[in-house]
């Protein structure tokens, strides 16, 4: 059902390629794609030792649990922009 010069299964091929690329990127970020991410043995913020179990569970970890929890609490996502142009946003 594809139009133009594309093969009929071109859309499915592109979906499969996109999915495979996303999986490969996720594996690289997780340290499974051949690239070894070295975890720090001590926290880069407070210099406390990072437990071995944490380093094995999260390849490339740089913060202890307490410092990571502090950063997570301090993170505030930016407010989004309503790009859909709903009726309510136009009335303001």
FIROKOL-425450 format. One record per atom (N, C-alpha, C): residue in three letters; z, x, y; atom name. Coordinates in Angstrom, 2 decimals. Example, Ala and Ser with C-alpha at 12.3 -4.5 7.8 and 13.67 -1.06 7.14 Angstrom:
2
  code        w        u        v  site
   ALA     7.80    13.19    -5.69     N
   ALA     7.80    12.30    -4.50    CA
   ALA     7.80    13.20    -3.30     C
   SER     7.08    12.85    -2.25     N
   SER     7.14    13.67    -1.06    CA
   SER     7.87    12.90     0.03     C
END
This chain:
92
  code        w        u        v  site
   UNK     0.00     0.81    -1.18     N
   UNK     0.00     0.00     0.00    CA
   UNK     0.00     0.86     1.26     C
   UNK     0.01     2.16     1.11     N
   UNK    -0.05     3.04     2.28    CA
   UNK    -1.43     2.95     2.90     C
   UNK    -1.47     3.06     4.21     N
   UNK    -2.75     2.97     4.90    CA
   UNK    -3.26     4.34     5.30     C
   UNK    -4.49     4.39     5.74     N
   UNK    -5.06     5.65     6.20    CA
   UNK    -5.40     6.57     5.06     C
   UNK    -5.13     7.87     5.25     N
   UNK    -5.49     8.88     4.26    CA
   UNK    -4.36     9.19     3.29     C
   UNK    -3.23     8.54     3.41     N
   UNK    -2.08     8.83     2.56    CA
   UNK    -2.25     8.20     1.17     C
   UNK    -1.69     8.86     0.17     N
   UNK    -1.68     8.30    -1.19    CA
   UNK    -0.74     7.10    -1.22     C
   UNK    -0.86     6.30    -2.26     N
   UNK    -0.02     5.12    -2.38    CA
   UNK     1.46     5.46    -2.52     C
   UNK     1.78     6.58    -3.14     N
   UNK     3.19     6.93    -3.35    CA
   UNK     3.69     7.97    -2.35     C
   UNK     3.02     8.12    -1.24     N
   UNK     3.41     9.14    -0.25    CA
   UNK     4.78     8.85     0.36     C
   UNK     5.10     7.59     0.57     N
   UNK     6.39     7.25     1.16    CA
   UNK     7.52     7.63     0.20     C
   UNK     7.35     7.31    -1.07     N
   UNK     8.37     7.67    -2.06    CA
   UNK     8.54     9.19    -2.16     C
   UNK     7.43     9.93    -2.10     N
   UNK     7.52    11.38    -2.14    CA
   UNK     8.32    11.91    -0.97     C
   UNK     8.10    11.37     0.22     N
   UNK     8.82    11.83     1.40    CA
   UNK    10.30    11.51     1.31     C
   UNK    10.63    10.34     0.75     N
   UNK    12.04     9.97     0.58    CA
   UNK    12.71    10.95    -0.39     C
   UNK    12.04    11.28    -1.49     N
   UNK    12.62    12.21    -2.46    CA
   UNK    12.80    13.60    -1.87     C
   UNK    11.84    14.06    -1.08     N
   UNK    11.94    15.37    -0.44    CA
   UNK    13.10    15.39     0.56     C
   UNK    13.21    14.35     1.37     N
   UNK    14.29    14.27     2.35    CA
   UNK    15.65    14.26     1.67     C
   UNK    15.76    13.52     0.57     N
   UNK    17.02    13.46    -0.17    CA
   UNK    17.36    14.82    -0.77     C
   UNK    16.38    15.49    -1.35     N
   UNK    16.63    16.81    -1.95    CA
   UNK    17.05    17.82    -0.89     C
   UNK    16.44    17.76     0.29     N
   UNK    16.82    18.67     1.36    CA
   UNK    18.25    18.40     1.84     C
   UNK    18.63    17.14     1.94     N
   UNK    19.99    16.79     2.37    CA
   UNK    21.02    17.28     1.36     C
   UNK    20.72    17.14     0.07     N
   UNK    21.63    17.62    -0.97    CA
   UNK    21.75    19.13    -0.90     C
   UNK    20.64    19.83    -0.68     N
   UNK    20.67    21.30    -0.59    CA
   UNK    21.52    21.75     0.60     C
   UNK    21.38    21.05     1.75     N
   UNK    22.19    21.40     2.92    CA
   UNK    23.67    21.16     2.66     C
   UNK    23.99    20.07     1.98     N
   UNK    25.40    19.77     1.68    CA
   UNK    25.98    20.82     0.73     C
   UNK    25.20    21.26    -0.23     N
   UNK    25.68    22.30    -1.15    CA
   UNK    25.90    23.62    -0.45     C
   UNK    25.03    23.96     0.49     N
   UNK    25.22    25.20     1.24    CA
   UNK    26.49    25.14     2.07     C
   UNK    26.74    23.99     2.69     N
   UNK    27.96    23.84     3.48    CA
   UNK    29.20    23.90     2.61     C
   UNK    29.09    23.45     1.37     N
   UNK    30.24    23.46     0.47    CA
   UNK    30.38    24.80    -0.25     C
   UNK    29.46    25.71    -0.05     N
   UNK    29.55    27.02    -0.68    CA
   UNK    29.01    27.06    -2.09     C
   UNK    28.19    26.09    -2.49     N
   UNK    27.67    26.04    -3.84    CA
   UNK    26.22    26.50    -3.93     C
   UNK    25.61    26.84    -2.85     N
   UNK    24.19    27.15    -2.85    CA
   UNK    23.88    28.61    -2.95     C
   UNK    24.75    29.39    -3.52     N
   UNK    24.51    30.81    -3.64    CA
   UNK    25.16    31.61    -2.53     C
   UNK    25.31    31.00    -1.37     N
   UNK    25.97    31.67    -0.26    CA
   UNK    27.48    31.51    -0.44     C
   UNK    28.17    32.62    -0.53     N
   UNK    29.61    32.59    -0.74    CA
   UNK    30.30    32.56     0.61     C
   UNK    31.14    31.56     0.81     N
   UNK    31.90    31.45     2.05    CA
   UNK    33.29    32.01     1.78     C
   UNK    33.67    32.99     2.53     N
   UNK    34.94    33.67     2.33    CA
   UNK    36.03    32.93     3.10     C
   UNK    37.07    32.58     2.40     N
   UNK    38.22    31.94     3.03    CA
   UNK    39.15    32.99     3.59     C
   UNK    39.80    32.66     4.68     N
   UNK    40.80    33.55     5.25    CA
   UNK    42.08    33.48     4.40     C
   UNK    42.77    34.57     4.28     N
   UNK    44.05    34.55     3.56    CA
   UNK    45.19    34.15     4.48     C
   UNK    44.99    34.31     5.79     N
   UNK    45.99    33.91     6.78    CA
   UNK    45.31    33.03     7.82     C
   UNK    46.05    32.09     8.35     N
   UNK    45.55    31.15     9.35    CA
   UNK    45.11    31.92    10.61     C
   UNK    43.98    31.55    11.17     N
   UNK    43.49    32.25    12.37    CA
   UNK    44.24    31.82    13.63     C
   UNK    44.98    30.70    13.55     N
   UNK    45.76    30.25    14.71    CA
   UNK    47.18    30.79    14.71     C
   UNK    47.89    30.62    13.58     N
   UNK    49.32    30.96    13.56    CA
   UNK    49.66    32.16    12.68     C
   UNK    48.69    32.68    11.96     N
   UNK    48.85    33.87    11.11    CA
   UNK    49.74    33.63     9.89     C
   UNK    50.00    32.36     9.55     N
   UNK    50.73    32.03     8.32    CA
   UNK    49.78    32.15     7.13     C
   UNK    50.29    32.49     5.95     N
   UNK    49.41    32.58     4.78    CA
   UNK    48.85    31.21     4.38     C
   UNK    47.60    31.19     3.96     N
   UNK    46.95    29.97     3.48    CA
   UNK    47.10    29.94     1.96     C
   UNK    47.65    28.86     1.40     N
   UNK    47.85    28.80    -0.05    CA
   UNK    46.54    28.97    -0.83     C
   UNK    46.64    29.61    -1.97     N
   UNK    45.47    29.87    -2.82    CA
   UNK    44.77    28.58    -3.22     C
   UNK    45.53    27.54    -3.53     N
   UNK    44.92    26.27    -3.94    CA
   UNK    44.06    25.70    -2.82     C
   UNK    44.49    25.83    -1.57     N
   UNK    43.70    25.35    -0.43    CA
   UNK    42.43    26.17    -0.28     C
   UNK    42.53    27.47    -0.45     N
   UNK    41.35    28.33    -0.32    CA
   UNK    40.33    28.04    -1.40     C
   UNK    40.78    27.69    -2.60     N
   UNK    39.85    27.37    -3.67    CA
   UNK    39.23    25.98    -3.48     C
   UNK    40.03    25.04    -2.97     N
   UNK    39.53    23.68    -2.78    CA
   UNK    38.54    23.58    -1.63     C
   UNK    38.74    24.39    -0.59     N
   UNK    37.88    24.36     0.60    CA
   UNK    37.33    25.75     0.88     C
   UNK    36.20    26.12     0.25     N
   UNK    35.64    27.45     0.51    CA
   UNK    35.35    27.64     2.00     C
   UNK    35.78    28.76     2.53     N
   UNK    35.55    29.05     3.93    CA
   UNK    36.63    28.55     4.86     C
   UNK    37.74    28.06     4.31     N
   UNK    38.82    27.53     5.15    CA
   UNK    39.41    28.66     6.00     C
   UNK    39.72    28.34     7.24     N
   UNK    40.25    29.34     8.18    CA
   UNK    41.62    28.96     8.74     C
   UNK    42.05    27.72     8.51     N
   UNK    43.30    27.23     9.10    CA
   UNK    44.27    26.78     8.01     C
   UNK    45.57    26.94     8.29     N
   UNK    46.58    26.40     7.38    CA
   UNK    46.62    24.89     7.54     C
   UNK    47.35    24.23     6.68     N
   UNK    47.40    22.77     6.69    CA
   UNK    47.97    22.25     8.01     C
   UNK    49.04    22.87     8.51     N
   UNK    49.66    22.39     9.75    CA
   UNK    48.72    22.53    10.95     C
   UNK    48.05    23.67    11.08     N
   UNK    47.14    23.87    12.21    CA
   UNK    45.93    22.95    12.11     C
   UNK    45.43    22.72    10.90     N
   UNK    44.31    21.80    10.73    CA
   UNK    44.73    20.38    11.08     C
   UNK    45.94    19.99    10.69     N
   UNK    46.45    18.66    11.03    CA
   UNK    46.59    18.51    12.55     C
   UNK    47.05    19.56    13.23     N
   UNK    47.16    19.51    14.70    CA
   UNK    45.79    19.32    15.34     C
   UNK    44.78    20.04    14.85     N
   UNK    43.43    19.90    15.39    CA
   UNK    42.86    18.51    15.11     C
   UNK    43.14    17.99    13.92     N
   UNK    42.65    16.66    13.58    CA
   UNK    43.27    15.60    14.48     C
   UNK    44.55    15.73    14.77     N
   UNK    45.22    14.77    15.66    CA
   UNK    44.70    14.87    17.09     C
   UNK    44.36    16.07    17.53     N
   UNK    43.91    16.27    18.90    CA
   UNK    42.45    15.85    19.11     C
   UNK    41.69    15.72    18.04     N
   UNK    40.27    15.37    18.15    CA
   UNK    40.12    13.93    18.60     C
   UNK    39.37    13.72    19.66     N
   UNK    39.07    12.38    20.15    CA
   UNK    37.55    12.26    20.25     C
   UNK    36.95    11.40    19.44     N
   UNK    35.50    11.26    19.52    CA
   UNK    35.07    10.70    20.87     C
   UNK    33.92    11.11    21.33     N
   UNK    33.39    10.63    22.61    CA
   UNK    33.00     9.17    22.49     C
   UNK    33.11     8.47    23.58     N
   UNK    32.72     7.06    23.59    CA
   UNK    31.22     6.96    23.43     C
   UNK    30.81     6.02    22.62     N
   UNK    29.39     5.83    22.38    CA
   UNK    28.73     5.04    23.50     C
   UNK    27.45     5.06    23.51     N
   UNK    26.67     4.32    24.50    CA
   UNK    26.00     3.16    23.78     C
   UNK    26.10     1.98    24.33     N
   UNK    25.47     0.82    23.74    CA
   UNK    23.99     0.85    24.09     C
   UNK    23.18     1.34    23.17     N
   UNK    21.75     1.44    23.43    CA
   UNK    20.99     0.18    23.01     C
   UNK    21.68    -0.74    22.40     N
   UNK    21.01    -1.94    21.94    CA
   UNK    20.80    -2.95    23.07     C
   UNK    21.50    -2.78    24.15     N
   UNK    21.32    -3.67    25.29    CA
   UNK    21.76    -5.09    24.99     C
   UNK    22.94    -5.24    24.41     N
   UNK    23.41    -6.58    24.08    CA
   UNK    23.64    -7.38    25.35     C
   UNK    23.70    -8.68    25.18     N
   UNK    23.88    -9.57    26.32    CA
   UNK    25.19    -9.26    27.06     C
   UNK    26.25    -8.96    26.29     N
   UNK    27.53    -8.66    26.91    CA
   UNK    27.47    -7.42    27.80     C
   UNK    26.75    -6.38    27.35     N
   UNK    26.69    -5.16    28.15    CA
   UNK    25.86    -5.37    29.41     C
   UNK    24.94    -6.31    29.41     N
   UNK    24.12    -6.55    30.59    CA
   UNK    24.84    -7.41    31.62     C
   UNK    25.87    -8.13    31.18     N
   UNK    26.61    -8.98    32.11    CA
   UNK    27.62    -8.22    32.93     C
   UNK    27.96    -7.02    32.54     N
   UNK    28.99    -6.23    33.24    CA
   UNK    28.43    -5.55    34.45     C
END
